[in-house]
Amino acid sequence: MKSVKEEMYKLIAEYAQSDEKVEDDTELKALNIDSLVFIKMVVGIEKKFGIKVNGAMLDVAEFEKVSDLIEYVQKIKGEATA
């Protein structure tokens, strides 16, 4: 079974509007993930992991880097952030 981190890398890469490699320190803006793409990605995350993202967090500005988004999902799922 893949970890949340591995699944998130794959999912983020699907929504990325760039050829930039998806890594922890990759900035979402470097992936050209704008607010509309971000909302679509969040819906994908919710479906993939069976979670509900807090409405206040539906702003791409809340997440600077890929690791910020991964840590948020891990926190919701109760998985250690290692």
Secondary structure, 3 states (H helix, E strand, C coil): CCCHHHHHHHHHHHHCCCCCCCCCCCEHHHHCCCHHHHHHHHHHHHHHHCCCCCHHHCCHHHCCEHHHHHHHHHHHHCCCCC
